[in-house]
Amino acid sequence: MLAKRTIIGLIIGVAIISLGGYSLFSNIGPTVAVTEHFVIEAGELTFFTIPAPIHSPQHMIITGDTFDLTLASPGDGRQIPKTSYKNELTLDWTHLEDGETKIEIQNTGNKELEITAETNQTPNPFGLTFDLMVMISGVVIIGFSLGFTIRKPKGF
């Protein structure tokens, strides 16, 4: 018969391994779809770097009073020199080569600038490592909890 602490440890360990495994499998592939929403305060400057493989579509909507934007896509892709915009800008582009799109946005208005981006990015290799570490933690928890069934440590 398993001890109560062993059963609790097994349940927690299996849950952690399951979450790590789901995250690992959902992030495997040539691209990962990322949807983000940003708010930039008046007068602030921000930079975006979007790493993506060839033929990956990108979409960004920028809404605000006035703002300056510079965009450089890899290869002969979309290039926008520093240009001022008012109210709203919708950007759609596709990476023509593997690489990074670099975007610089300066909020020159008096109100907040809202940015909604739907990008297809190259998966982060540190994310893979993190998912594996989460799964290893679950295995360690199961290992410690099984130790309670073999013998009870002093003080328990």
PyRosetta script that sets phi, psi and omega in degrees:
from pyrosetta import init, pose_from_sequence

init()
pose = pose_from_sequence("MLAKRTIIGLIIGVAIISLGGYSLFSNIGPTVAVTEHFVIEAGELTFFTIPAPIHSPQHMIITGDTFDLTLASPGDGRQIPKTSYKNELTLDWTHLEDGETKIEIQNTGNKELEITAETNQTPNPFGLTFDLMVMISGVVIIGFSLGFTIRKPKGF")
pose.set_psi(1, 137.1)
pose.set_omega(1, 179.7)
pose.set_phi(2, -83.2)
pose.set_psi(2, 143.8)
pose.set_omega(2, 177.4)
pose.set_phi(3, -72.4)
pose.set_psi(3, 159.3)
pose.set_omega(3, -178.8)
pose.set_phi(4, -60.3)
pose.set_psi(4, -41.5)
pose.set_omega(4, 179.9)
pose.set_phi(5, -67.0)
pose.set_psi(5, -32.3)
pose.set_omega(5, 178.3)
pose.set_phi(6, -66.9)
pose.set_psi(6, -44.2)
pose.set_omega(6, 180.0)
pose.set_phi(7, -64.1)
pose.set_psi(7, -42.6)
pose.set_omega(7, 178.2)
pose.set_phi(8, -63.1)
pose.set_psi(8, -43.6)
pose.set_omega(8, 178.3)
pose.set_phi(9, -63.1)
pose.set_psi(9, -39.5)
pose.set_omega(9, 177.6)
pose.set_phi(10, -63.8)
pose.set_psi(10, -43.6)
pose.set_omega(10, -179.6)
pose.set_phi(11, -63.6)
pose.set_psi(11, -46.5)
pose.set_omega(11, -179.9)
pose.set_phi(12, -64.8)
pose.set_psi(12, -44.3)
pose.set_omega(12, 179.9)
pose.set_phi(13, -61.5)
pose.set_psi(13, -44.1)
pose.set_omega(13, 179.1)
pose.set_phi(14, -65.4)
pose.set_psi(14, -38.8)
pose.set_omega(14, 178.2)
pose.set_phi(15, -63.4)
pose.set_psi(15, -43.6)
pose.set_omega(15, 179.8)
pose.set_phi(16, -65.7)
pose.set_psi(16, -43.2)
pose.set_omega(16, 177.8)
pose.set_phi(17, -62.8)
pose.set_psi(17, -40.2)
pose.set_omega(17, 179.7)
pose.set_phi(18, -63.9)
pose.set_psi(18, -44.2)
pose.set_omega(18, 178.9)
pose.set_phi(19, -63.7)
pose.set_psi(19, -43.5)
pose.set_omega(19, 177.8)
pose.set_phi(20, -63.8)
pose.set_psi(20, -40.6)
pose.set_omega(20, 178.7)
pose.set_phi(21, -65.9)
pose.set_psi(21, -41.6)
pose.set_omega(21, 177.6)
pose.set_phi(22, -62.3)
pose.set_psi(22, -45.7)
pose.set_omega(22, 179.3)
pose.set_phi(23, -63.1)
pose.set_psi(23, -40.3)
pose.set_omega(23, 179.8)
pose.set_phi(24, -62.4)
pose.set_psi(24, -48.0)
pose.set_omega(24, -177.8)
pose.set_phi(25, -72.6)
pose.set_psi(25, -29.3)
pose.set_omega(25, 178.8)
pose.set_phi(26, -75.2)
pose.set_psi(26, -19.9)
pose.set_omega(26, -179.3)
pose.set_phi(27, -101.5)
pose.set_psi(27, 3.7)
pose.set_omega(27, 178.4)
pose.set_phi(28, -88.5)
pose.set_psi(28, 135.6)
pose.set_omega(28, 178.7)
pose.set_phi(29, 144.3)
pose.set_psi(29, 172.1)
pose.set_omega(29, -178.0)
pose.set_phi(30, -70.6)
pose.set_psi(30, -30.2)
pose.set_omega(30, 178.3)
pose.set_phi(31, -138.0)
pose.set_psi(31, 156.1)
pose.set_omega(31, 175.9)
pose.set_phi(32, -124.9)
pose.set_psi(32, 126.1)
pose.set_omega(32, 178.1)
pose.set_phi(33, -77.0)
pose.set_psi(33, 127.0)
pose.set_omega(33, -178.0)
pose.set_phi(34, -125.9)
pose.set_psi(34, 127.2)
pose.set_omega(34, 174.9)
pose.set_phi(35, -116.0)
pose.set_psi(35, 124.4)
pose.set_omega(35, -176.4)
pose.set_phi(36, -133.9)
pose.set_psi(36, 152.8)
pose.set_omega(36, 176.8)
pose.set_phi(37, -130.3)
pose.set_psi(37, 124.9)
pose.set_omega(37, -178.6)
pose.set_phi(38, -122.2)
pose.set_psi(38, 151.4)
pose.set_omega(38, 173.2)
pose.set_phi(39, -126.6)
pose.set_psi(39, 127.4)
pose.set_omega(39, -179.5)
pose.set_phi(40, -115.1)
pose.set_psi(40, 125.9)
pose.set_omega(40, -179.4)
pose.set_phi(41, -69.0)
pose.set_psi(41, 161.6)
pose.set_omega(41, 180.0)
pose.set_phi(42, -59.8)
pose.set_psi(42, 132.6)
pose.set_omega(42, 177.9)
pose.set_phi(43, 84.9)
pose.set_psi(43, -8.2)
pose.set_omega(43, -177.6)
pose.set_phi(44, -81.4)
pose.set_psi(44, 151.8)
pose.set_omega(44, 175.5)
pose.set_phi(45, -114.2)
pose.set_psi(45, 135.4)
pose.set_omega(45, 178.6)
pose.set_phi(46, -137.9)
pose.set_psi(46, 154.6)
pose.set_omega(46, -179.8)
pose.set_phi(47, -122.6)
pose.set_psi(47, 142.5)
pose.set_omega(47, 174.2)
pose.set_phi(48, -125.3)
pose.set_psi(48, 139.8)
pose.set_omega(48, 173.6)
pose.set_phi(49, -127.0)
pose.set_psi(49, 122.3)
pose.set_omega(49, -177.4)
pose.set_phi(50, -116.8)
pose.set_psi(50, 100.7)
pose.set_omega(50, 176.1)
pose.set_phi(51, -79.9)
pose.set_psi(51, 129.1)
pose.set_omega(51, -178.1)
pose.set_phi(52, -153.1)
pose.set_psi(52, 153.1)
pose.set_omega(52, 177.0)
pose.set_phi(53, -80.2)
pose.set_psi(53, 175.5)
pose.set_omega(53, -179.4)
pose.set_phi(54, -61.6)
pose.set_psi(54, 145.4)
pose.set_omega(54, 176.8)
pose.set_phi(55, 65.1)
pose.set_psi(55, 24.1)
pose.set_omega(55, 178.2)
pose.set_phi(56, -96.0)
pose.set_psi(56, 123.2)
pose.set_omega(56, -178.4)
pose.set_phi(57, -76.8)
pose.set_psi(57, 146.7)
pose.set_omega(57, 179.8)
pose.set_phi(58, -129.3)
pose.set_psi(58, 149.7)
pose.set_omega(58, -179.9)
pose.set_phi(59, -144.9)
pose.set_psi(59, 134.5)
pose.set_omega(59, -179.8)
pose.set_phi(60, -146.3)
pose.set_psi(60, 135.5)
pose.set_omega(60, 175.7)
pose.set_phi(61, -119.7)
pose.set_psi(61, 126.0)
pose.set_omega(61, -179.9)
pose.set_phi(62, -118.9)
pose.set_psi(62, 124.0)
pose.set_omega(62, -178.0)
pose.set_phi(63, -126.2)
pose.set_psi(63, 128.9)
pose.set_omega(63, 178.2)
pose.set_phi(64, 178.9)
pose.set_psi(64, -178.4)
pose.set_omega(64, -178.5)
pose.set_phi(65, -63.2)
pose.set_psi(65, -74.9)
pose.set_omega(65, 173.9)
pose.set_phi(66, -142.0)
pose.set_psi(66, 148.4)
pose.set_omega(66, -179.5)
pose.set_phi(67, -158.3)
pose.set_psi(67, 156.2)
pose.set_omega(67, 174.9)
pose.set_phi(68, -106.9)
pose.set_psi(68, 142.3)
pose.set_omega(68, -178.0)
pose.set_phi(69, -136.7)
pose.set_psi(69, 138.8)
pose.set_omega(69, 171.5)
pose.set_phi(70, -129.1)
pose.set_psi(70, 131.2)
pose.set_omega(70, -179.5)
pose.set_phi(71, -133.9)
pose.set_psi(71, 133.2)
pose.set_omega(71, 176.3)
pose.set_phi(72, -133.0)
pose.set_psi(72, 110.8)
pose.set_omega(72, 178.7)
pose.set_phi(73, -95.0)
pose.set_psi(73, 151.3)
pose.set_omega(73, -176.3)
pose.set_phi(74, -64.8)
pose.set_psi(74, 151.0)
pose.set_omega(74, 178.4)
pose.set_phi(75, 68.0)
pose.set_psi(75, -139.0)
pose.set_omega(75, 178.7)
pose.set_phi(76, -95.4)
pose.set_psi(76, 27.9)
pose.set_omega(76, -179.3)
pose.set_phi(77, -71.7)
pose.set_psi(77, -162.4)
pose.set_omega(77, -176.4)
pose.set_phi(78, -65.3)
pose.set_psi(78, 130.7)
pose.set_omega(78, 178.1)
pose.set_phi(79, -129.5)
pose.set_psi(79, 125.7)
pose.set_omega(79, 176.5)
pose.set_phi(80, -127.1)
pose.set_psi(80, 112.3)
pose.set_omega(80, 175.2)
pose.set_phi(81, -69.1)
pose.set_psi(81, 170.7)
pose.set_omega(81, -177.4)
pose.set_phi(82, -55.1)
pose.set_psi(82, 116.1)
pose.set_omega(82, -176.6)
pose.set_phi(83, -135.9)
pose.set_psi(83, 143.0)
pose.set_omega(83, 178.4)
pose.set_phi(84, -92.5)
pose.set_psi(84, 141.8)
pose.set_omega(84, 180.0)
pose.set_phi(85, -132.9)
pose.set_psi(85, 156.5)
pose.set_omega(85, 176.1)
pose.set_phi(86, -125.3)
pose.set_psi(86, 148.3)
pose.set_omega(86, 174.7)
pose.set_phi(87, 65.8)
pose.set_psi(87, -85.4)
pose.set_omega(87, -174.0)
pose.set_phi(88, -140.9)
pose.set_psi(88, 145.3)
pose.set_omega(88, 176.3)
pose.set_phi(89, -136.7)
pose.set_psi(89, 130.9)
pose.set_omega(89, 175.4)
pose.set_phi(90, -113.4)
pose.set_psi(90, 123.7)
pose.set_omega(90, -179.7)
pose.set_phi(91, -113.8)
pose.set_psi(91, 130.0)
pose.set_omega(91, 172.5)
pose.set_phi(92, -132.1)
pose.set_psi(92, 126.7)
pose.set_omega(92, 178.2)
pose.set_phi(93, -152.6)
pose.set_psi(93, 165.1)
pose.set_omega(93, 179.7)
pose.set_phi(94, -128.4)
pose.set_psi(94, 137.2)
pose.set_omega(94, 176.6)
pose.set_phi(95, -69.3)
pose.set_psi(95, 124.1)
pose.set_omega(95, 179.0)
pose.set_phi(96, -90.0)
pose.set_psi(96, -12.9)
pose.set_omega(96, 176.3)
pose.set_phi(97, -143.6)
pose.set_psi(97, 162.0)
pose.set_omega(97, 170.7)
pose.set_phi(98, -65.1)
pose.set_psi(98, 139.4)
pose.set_omega(98, 178.2)
pose.set_phi(99, 156.5)
pose.set_psi(99, -162.4)
pose.set_omega(99, -175.9)
pose.set_phi(100, -119.2)
pose.set_psi(100, 134.3)
pose.set_omega(100, 169.0)
pose.set_phi(101, -89.1)
pose.set_psi(101, 131.5)
pose.set_omega(101, 179.0)
pose.set_phi(102, -112.4)
pose.set_psi(102, 126.5)
pose.set_omega(102, -178.1)
pose.set_phi(103, -125.6)
pose.set_psi(103, 134.5)
pose.set_omega(103, 176.2)
pose.set_phi(104, -123.0)
pose.set_psi(104, 125.5)
pose.set_omega(104, -178.8)
pose.set_phi(105, -126.7)
pose.set_psi(105, 127.1)
pose.set_omega(105, 177.6)
pose.set_phi(106, -115.7)
pose.set_psi(106, 120.0)
pose.set_omega(106, 176.8)
pose.set_phi(107, -80.6)
pose.set_psi(107, 109.5)
pose.set_omega(107, -179.6)
pose.set_phi(108, -101.6)
pose.set_psi(108, 2.3)
pose.set_omega(108, -179.0)
pose.set_phi(109, -91.0)
pose.set_psi(109, -175.8)
pose.set_omega(109, -179.8)
pose.set_phi(110, -96.9)
pose.set_psi(110, -7.8)
pose.set_omega(110, -178.6)
pose.set_phi(111, -114.9)
pose.set_psi(111, 171.3)
pose.set_omega(111, 176.2)
pose.set_phi(112, -66.2)
pose.set_psi(112, 151.0)
pose.set_omega(112, 177.2)
pose.set_phi(113, -107.5)
pose.set_psi(113, 128.1)
pose.set_omega(113, 179.8)
pose.set_phi(114, -107.6)
pose.set_psi(114, 131.8)
pose.set_omega(114, -179.0)
pose.set_phi(115, -125.3)
pose.set_psi(115, 125.0)
pose.set_omega(115, 174.3)
pose.set_phi(116, -117.2)
pose.set_psi(116, 120.4)
pose.set_omega(116, -176.6)
pose.set_phi(117, -121.9)
pose.set_psi(117, 133.5)
pose.set_omega(117, 172.9)
pose.set_phi(118, -120.5)
pose.set_psi(118, 101.4)
pose.set_omega(118, -173.8)
pose.set_phi(119, -120.5)
pose.set_psi(119, 155.6)
pose.set_omega(119, 173.3)
pose.set_phi(120, -111.8)
pose.set_psi(120, 112.1)
pose.set_omega(120, -171.2)
pose.set_phi(121, -117.7)
pose.set_psi(121, 160.1)
pose.set_omega(121, 172.2)
pose.set_phi(122, -71.6)
pose.set_psi(122, 133.8)
pose.set_omega(122, -179.1)
pose.set_phi(123, -60.2)
pose.set_psi(123, 145.0)
pose.set_omega(123, 179.0)
pose.set_phi(124, -78.4)
pose.set_psi(124, 125.4)
pose.set_omega(124, -179.7)
pose.set_phi(125, -65.9)
pose.set_psi(125, -25.2)
pose.set_omega(125, 177.3)
pose.set_phi(126, -71.6)
pose.set_psi(126, -26.2)
pose.set_omega(126, 175.3)
pose.set_phi(127, -64.5)
pose.set_psi(127, -40.3)
pose.set_omega(127, 176.6)
pose.set_phi(128, -61.1)
pose.set_psi(128, -45.0)
pose.set_omega(128, 179.3)
pose.set_phi(129, -63.0)
pose.set_psi(129, -42.0)
pose.set_omega(129, 179.3)
pose.set_phi(130, -62.5)
pose.set_psi(130, -44.0)
pose.set_omega(130, 179.0)
pose.set_phi(131, -61.8)
pose.set_psi(131, -40.7)
pose.set_omega(131, 177.8)
pose.set_phi(132, -65.3)
pose.set_psi(132, -38.6)
pose.set_omega(132, 178.5)
pose.set_phi(133, -64.7)
pose.set_psi(133, -37.5)
pose.set_omega(133, 177.5)
pose.set_phi(134, -63.9)
pose.set_psi(134, -42.6)
pose.set_omega(134, 179.8)
pose.set_phi(135, -66.6)
pose.set_psi(135, -39.1)
pose.set_omega(135, 177.3)
pose.set_phi(136, -64.3)
pose.set_psi(136, -36.7)
pose.set_omega(136, 176.9)
pose.set_phi(137, -60.6)
pose.set_psi(137, -41.4)
pose.set_omega(137, 177.6)
pose.set_phi(138, -62.0)
pose.set_psi(138, -40.0)
pose.set_omega(138, 178.4)
pose.set_phi(139, -65.0)
pose.set_psi(139, -41.4)
pose.set_omega(139, 179.1)
pose.set_phi(140, -63.7)
pose.set_psi(140, -41.9)
pose.set_omega(140, 178.2)
pose.set_phi(141, -61.8)
pose.set_psi(141, -43.4)
pose.set_omega(141, 177.6)
pose.set_phi(142, -62.5)
pose.set_psi(142, -41.7)
pose.set_omega(142, 179.5)
pose.set_phi(143, -61.2)
pose.set_psi(143, -45.2)
pose.set_omega(143, 178.2)
pose.set_phi(144, -65.0)
pose.set_psi(144, -40.5)
pose.set_omega(144, -178.2)
pose.set_phi(145, -68.1)
pose.set_psi(145, -32.9)
pose.set_omega(145, 177.2)
pose.set_phi(146, -68.7)
pose.set_psi(146, -24.2)
pose.set_omega(146, 176.0)
pose.set_phi(147, -63.9)
pose.set_psi(147, -25.1)
pose.set_omega(147, 179.0)
pose.set_phi(148, -72.8)
pose.set_psi(148, -23.6)
pose.set_omega(148, 178.8)
pose.set_phi(149, -78.6)
pose.set_psi(149, -37.4)
pose.set_omega(149, -176.9)
pose.set_phi(150, -65.5)
pose.set_psi(150, -52.9)
pose.set_omega(150, 179.1)
pose.set_phi(151, -152.0)
pose.set_psi(151, 149.9)
pose.set_omega(151, 178.7)
pose.set_phi(152, -91.3)
pose.set_psi(152, 123.2)
pose.set_omega(152, 177.8)
pose.set_phi(153, -65.4)
pose.set_psi(153, 156.0)
pose.set_omega(153, 178.8)
pose.set_phi(154, -62.3)
pose.set_psi(154, 138.3)
pose.set_omega(154, -179.6)
pose.set_phi(155, 95.0)
pose.set_psi(155, -4.2)
pose.set_omega(155, -179.9)
pose.set_phi(156, -104.4)
pose.dump_pdb("model.pdb")
